[in-house]
Amino acid sequence: MENPVEVPWKHMAQTYAWVAEQEQMKLEKKKKKTEKWVIEQQNFLADRSNQRNERDKSPRRRTWEEVMNKYDEIEGEKQRGLEAANRPVAVEREKDKAKAIEKEIRRIQARVQKKKETEMQRMAEEKLRATETQREKEKQERARSNVAPMDAWRAYEAGWASMTASSEPLTFRTIPWPQVSRPSNAEGIIPEGIVAFLLSPLHSQTQTRKDRIRSALLRWHPDRFQKFLAKVVEEDKASVQEGVGIVVRCLN
């Protein structure tokens, strides 16, 4: 069973809460109105202060400010006019600078080209001198190389004359074999060396190739060489006969 004493107190508590809520809402509205009024008063006072400052300015001060503003405008126009007047001068100055740079570039290019031509001429002269030096060297080498065959040919002819006139014993090395280098045995007699020696253009220019071969065969034919073979020392006879056979086969 519900207690009849507690019900009225419960209703009073709800009513008190509603009243307190209404009071709180009133206070908040009042607070907002107060804040709004304060802001409006501040703005109003600021406008009044600005208006008062404008009224408080003396005619002399306002005139001075107007003069200064006008002066600033005139100075601005003057500066812009000077910049416009100086612009062509700056353009001409840049043109002169560009011309000077271009002139310097051409001067450097001409100097580089001259240096390049000088270097090419120097290299050409050095190459020409080197070519002339090489030609002279080859000429001297040819001259020296020609001396050996000519000396060998003279020694060959002198050897045949001496061998024909002398009765002294002969050895393999004292026989005048038909090549530039004197061989020490039959293996040193080379057919190519015989051909190069007998048909060399450095000697016997009046004789034809056929005449040279015929003259050599008359000397080295085994039947004709028998008289010289008889004077060869015994230990060299076999190698001399072998050498004579090589010469004759080459000539044939």
Protein Blocks (a to p, Z undefined) as FASTA:
>chain_A
ZZfklmmmmmmmmmmmmmmmmmmmmmmmmmmmmmmmmmmmmmmmmmmmmmmmmmmpcfkl
mmmmmmmmmmmmmmmmmmmmmmmmmmmmmmmmmmmmmmmmmmmmmmmmmmmmmmmmmmmm
mmmmmmmmmmmmmmmmmmmmmmmmmmmmmmmmmmmmmmmmmmmmpccdcdfklpccdbfb
dcfbfklpcfklmmmmmmpckgoklbcfklmmmmmmmmmgmklmmmmmmmpcfklmmmmm
mmmmmmmmmmZZ
